[in-house]
Every structure is written in structure tokens, then in C-alpha cells.
């Protein structure tokens, strides 16, 4: 039954993602807002709702491992899986935005802040407040940066056919489908994994992280297939920032989160390494299939380390 639920949830994710991308594009055109800004704010925050819901629920149940592992694993999945797939399936492109100069620091800064906060073994409410402020600073940066950009009007006629009621309605429907689909996908995948007796951290960092990253994956692929690569990359950068600030911060506001850096150093190192790879790719504008393959190799190493021992134990 869990497998059937998982498949149906994927269907909801796909339809919801299509609504989100279409209506976000219309809103961007209506107000001459760049696709990147829409992707890194509206879409990123929307697709991060499953991570926030899952981590806050885990924190409420005093399951710090799942709450933090979900955010860490989602960051890893977003860069290695989602961006890896994007670079492989996308046609050659040269984005007008300089992601390295403008956005790379926002990909790495929250992770460094999170690691510093974790040294004492706990993420408390004061830490959560600082993480929220960091997210606000990013939104403020985007707002200031958007004023400097000149957005070319692609389709002036779109203003005439624009309907707030229709766009907001379909956008909300898209988010509902994405969040609901991800929720059911998480539950089904977790039930399947827990039936094999794996740890809460492993469930969080792999299974739930993959489930909560499905919105980013589906939305980004949909955006790329529609030629909106800037929107897709913005979605990933914004989502990872939201995961490290809003998701972990929100969970810490419910209950203080315990974290053992020594126990989970491998996963944290993979998350940091993947982020550094993203910065290197943007610095050298390596938006290509080889870059995508390199990111998927990192994902394969991560999954091999986490899943292979469990699979071997089950097989024996």
C-alpha cells in the first residue's frame, strides 16, 4: 500500500509543480521581476514547506536527529541530485546573472553559521533567531538587487490577460499539491524504510530528505524543460538557504535541537563539499553535463556510504 501511495503522491507533485512554475512566470512578467528572484524567493520558500513541516513535527516529538538530518540531507540532495539532473538535461545556456558574484556567498554562509552554532552540541532559540535574521538579510539583498536589474519585457500582451484571482488560485493549488504530495511521499517512504529497522538519522538524512526534496526536483526540472534555468538555479540556492535558516530555525523554536558533530561529520562534510562545488561551478560558469555528472558522483558516494551497509545487512 505504501508503494501505491508513493506513486500517487508523485503525481500530485508533478501537477503541482507545473502550476507553480507557470503562475510564477506570469507574476514575474507582470511586475518585471527576474526569474531568478522569483525562483529564489516565492518558489524556494514554497517548495521548502515540506522540509519545515517535517522538521518542526520531528522537533515537537523531541526527535532532533530527524529534524536536523532532514535539512542536511535536503541540502545535499538539492545540489547533487537536483542541480546534477538540471545540468544534464538542460540545453547549453549562458545565464545573464552572475551567480558567483551575487549569490555564492549566500549558499555557503548559512552552512558555516550553522556549523559554528553546532560546536556546543545544541541549536537553541537564540541560534534560531539569528538564523531567521540571516534569511531576512538574504530577502533584503534580493529586494535591493532587483532594483538594479533591468528586466526585459518578454511578452507585453501578458499584462492584458493577467488575472490575480486565477494566478493566485492556481499558485496556491500548486503549493497544496506539492506539499500534500511530499507529505504522503515522506510517510510512505519512511514506513518502508523503518520496516527495515534503520536509524532515525538515516531515515532523516536520506529517506525524508529525498522526499522533501521532491518539490525542488520536480519544480526545477519543470522549469528547465520550459527554458527557465535561472528560475531553477534560484530555487536551489533559495531552498538551501531556507533549509539551513528557516527549517532548522523553526524546529529549534519548537524545542532545542541536540547535534553531535563527531557522529555525523561525514554527512556535514558532504553538505559543505557539495556547496563548495556549487560555488566552483558558478565561479567558472561550468553549467554543463560534466558538472552534472560530477555532482551525481558525489551523491552516489553519499548514498553508498549511508545505504550500502544497511542493504548488505538486510541481504544477509
C-alpha positions in Angstrom: 0.0 0.0 0.0 2.9 2.4 0.8 4.2 1.9 -2.7 0.8 2.9 -4.2 0.6 6.0 -2.0 4.2 7.0 -3.0 3.3 6.8 -6.8 0.1 8.8 -6.3 2.0 11.4 -4.3 4.5 11.8 -7.1 1.6 12.5 -9.4 0.4 15.3 -7.2 3.9 16.7 -7.1 4.2 16.8 -10.8 0.9 18.6 -11.4 1.5 21.0 -8.5 5.0 21.8 -9.9 3.6 22.7 -13.3 1.1 25.1 -11.7 3.8 26.8 -9.6 6.2 27.3 -12.5 3.5 28.6 -14.9 2.0 31.1 -12.5 5.3 32.2 -11.0 6.4 33.1 -14.5 3.2 35.1 -15.1 3.7 37.0 -11.9 7.4 37.7 -12.8 6.3 39.1 -16.2 3.5 41.1 -14.7 5.9 43.0 -12.4 9.1 42.7 -14.5 10.8 40.6 -11.8 13.6 38.3 -12.9 13.1 34.6 -13.0 15.9 34.1 -10.5 14.3 36.3 -7.9 11.0 34.5 -8.3 12.8 31.1 -8.1 14.9 32.0 -5.0 12.0 33.6 -3.0 8.4 32.6 -3.9 9.2 29.1 -5.3 12.1 28.4 -2.9 10.0 29.2 0.2 7.0 27.3 -1.2 9.0 24.1 -2.0 10.7 24.3 1.4 7.4 23.9 3.2 7.6 20.1 3.4 11.1 20.3 5.0 9.8 22.8 7.5 6.7 20.8 8.3 8.7 17.6 8.7 11.4 19.1 10.9 9.1 21.0 13.2 7.0 17.9 13.6 10.1 15.9 14.5 11.2 18.6 16.9 7.8 18.5 18.6 8.3 14.8 19.2 11.8 15.5 20.5 13.5 13.8 17.6 16.4 16.2 17.0 18.2 13.7 14.7 15.3 13.7 12.2 14.8 17.4 12.4 18.4 18.3 11.6 19.1 15.4 9.3 16.2 16.4 7.1 17.7 19.8 6.5 21.2 18.5 6.0 20.1 15.7 3.6 17.8 18.1 1.7 20.7 20.5 1.1 22.8 17.6 -0.2 20.0 16.3 -2.4 19.2 19.8 -3.8 22.8 20.4 -5.0 23.9 16.9 -6.0 20.6 15.4 -7.3 18.6 18.4 -8.5 21.3 20.6 -9.9 23.1 17.5 -11.3 19.9 16.5 -13.2 19.4 20.1 -14.3 22.8 20.4 -15.8 22.4 17.1 -17.6 19.0 17.7 -19.1 19.3 21.4 -19.8 20.4 22.7 -23.2 23.6 24.7 -23.2 22.9 28.1 -21.7 24.6 31.3 -20.6 22.7 32.9 -17.7 22.7 36.7 -17.7 23.0 36.7 -13.9 26.5 36.2 -12.3 25.6 33.6 -9.7 29.1 33.5 -8.3 29.5 37.3 -7.7 26.0 37.8 -6.4 24.8 34.5 -4.8 27.6 32.1 -4.0 28.2 33.6 -0.5 24.5 33.0 0.3 24.9 29.3 -0.5 27.9 28.9 1.9 27.3 31.5 4.7 24.3 29.8 6.4 26.1 26.4 6.4 29.2 28.0 8.1 27.0 29.8 10.6 25.1 26.5 11.3 28.3 24.6 11.9 29.6 27.2 14.3 26.3 27.1 16.2 26.6 23.3 16.4 30.0 23.2 18.1 28.4 23.3 21.6 26.2 20.4 20.7 22.9 22.3 20.6 20.9 24.7 18.4 18.8 26.8 20.8 16.2 29.6 20.4 18.8 32.4 20.2 20.5 30.5 17.4 17.2 30.1 15.7 16.6 33.9 15.9 20.0 34.5 14.3 19.1 32.1 11.5 15.8 33.9 10.9 17.7 37.2 10.7 20.1 35.7 8.1 17.2 34.7 6.0 15.7 38.2 6.3 19.1 39.6 5.2 19.0 37.5 2.1 15.5 38.6 1.2 16.6 42.2 1.8 19.6 41.7 -0.5 17.4 40.3 -3.3 15.0 43.2 -3.0 17.8 45.7 -3.2 19.5 43.8 -6.1 16.2 43.6 -8.0 16.0 47.4 -8.1 19.3 47.5 -10.0 18.3 44.9 -12.6 16.7 45.8 -15.9 14.3 43.1 -16.9 13.4 42.8 -20.5 9.7 42.6 -21.1 9.2 39.3 -23.0 5.5 39.5 -23.6 3.8 42.8 -23.0 0.4 41.3 -24.0 0.6 39.1 -20.9 -0.4 42.1 -18.8 -3.7 42.3 -20.5 -4.6 38.6 -19.8 -3.2 38.6 -16.3 -5.7 37.7 -13.6 -4.8 38.0 -9.9 -7.6 35.7 -8.9 -6.6 33.0 -11.4 -2.9 33.2 -10.8 -3.0 33.2 -7.0 -5.6 30.5 -7.0 -3.6 28.2 -9.3 -0.4 29.1 -7.4 -2.0 28.1 -4.1 -3.4 24.9 -5.6 0.1 24.1 -6.9 1.7 24.6 -3.4 -1.1 22.5 -1.8 -0.5 19.6 -4.3 3.3 19.9 -3.8 3.2 20.0 0.0 0.5 17.3 0.3 2.2 15.1 -2.3 5.5 15.5 -0.5 3.9 14.7 2.9 2.4 11.5 1.7 5.6 10.5 -0.2 7.5 11.1 3.1 5.2 9.0 5.2 5.1 6.2 2.7 8.9 6.2 2.2 9.5 6.4 5.9 7.2 3.4 6.6 9.1 1.4 4.1 12.5 2.3 5.5 11.5 1.9 9.2 10.2 -1.5 8.4 13.9 -2.5 7.7 15.0 -1.1 11.2 17.2 1.8 10.1 18.2 4.7 12.5 16.2 7.9 12.8 19.2 10.0 11.5 19.5 7.7 8.4 15.7 8.0 7.8 16.0 11.8 8.1 19.2 12.3 6.0 18.2 10.0 3.2 14.6 9.0 3.1 12.8 12.1 4.4 15.4 14.4 2.8 14.7 12.8 -0.5 11.0 13.0 -0.1 11.1 16.7 1.0 13.5 17.5 -1.9 11.0 16.1 -4.4 9.2 19.5 -4.8 12.6 21.2 -5.7 13.4 18.3 -8.1 10.1 18.3 -9.9 9.7 22.1 -9.9 13.3 22.6 -11.2 13.0 20.0 -13.9 9.7 21.5 -15.0 11.3 25.0 -15.1 14.3 23.7 -17.1 12.1 22.0 -19.6 10.3 25.3 -20.1 13.6 27.1 -20.6 13.6 28.8 -17.2 17.1 27.7 -16.0 17.6 30.9 -13.9 14.4 30.1 -12.0 15.6 26.5 -11.4 19.0 27.6 -10.0 17.4 30.3 -7.9 15.1 27.7 -6.5 18.0 25.6 -5.3 20.0 28.4 -3.8 17.0 29.9 -2.1 15.8 26.5 -0.9 19.1 25.5 0.6 19.2 28.9 2.4 15.7 28.3 3.7 16.6 24.8 4.8 19.5 25.9 6.9 17.8 29.0 8.3 14.0 28.6 8.4 13.8 24.8 8.7 16.4 24.3 11.4 15.5 27.6 13.0 11.8 26.7 13.0 12.5 23.3 14.5 14.8 24.9 17.2 12.0 27.3 18.1 9.8 24.3 18.9 12.4 22.6 21.1 16.2 23.0 21.4 17.9 20.6 19.0 20.8 18.4 20.0 23.5 17.6 17.5 26.7 15.6 17.7 29.2 16.9 15.1 31.5 13.9 15.6 28.8 11.3 15.0 27.5 13.0 11.8 30.8 14.5 10.5 30.5 12.6 7.2 27.1 14.0 6.2 28.0 17.5 7.3 31.3 17.3 5.3 29.4 16.1 2.2 26.9 19.0 2.5 29.8 21.5 2.8 31.7 19.9 -0.1 28.7 20.0 -2.4 28.2 23.7 -1.6 31.8 24.4 -2.4 31.4 22.5 -5.7 28.4 24.7 -6.5 30.5 27.8 -5.8 33.3 26.5 -8.1 30.8 25.7 -10.9 29.3 29.2 -10.7 32.7 30.8 -10.5 33.8 29.1 -13.7 30.4 29.0 -15.3 30.6 25.3 -15.8 26.9 24.8 -16.5 27.3 21.6 -18.4 26.8 17.8 -18.4 30.2 17.1 -17.0 29.4 19.3 -14.0 26.1 17.5 -13.6 27.8 14.1 -13.7 30.3 15.3 -11.1 27.5 16.3 -8.7 25.8 12.9 -9.2 29.1 11.2 -8.4 29.1 13.0 -5.0 25.5 11.9 -4.5 26.5 8.3 -5.3 29.3 8.4 -2.8 26.9 9.8 -0.1 24.3 7.1 -0.8 26.8 4.3 -0.9 28.1 5.3 2.5 24.7 5.6 4.0 22.6 2.9 2.2 25.1 0.1 1.2 25.8 -1.1 4.8 22.1 -1.3 5.5 21.4 -3.1 2.2 24.1 -5.6 2.9 22.8 -6.3 6.4 19.3 -6.8 5.1 20.5 -9.1 2.3 22.4 -11.3 4.8 
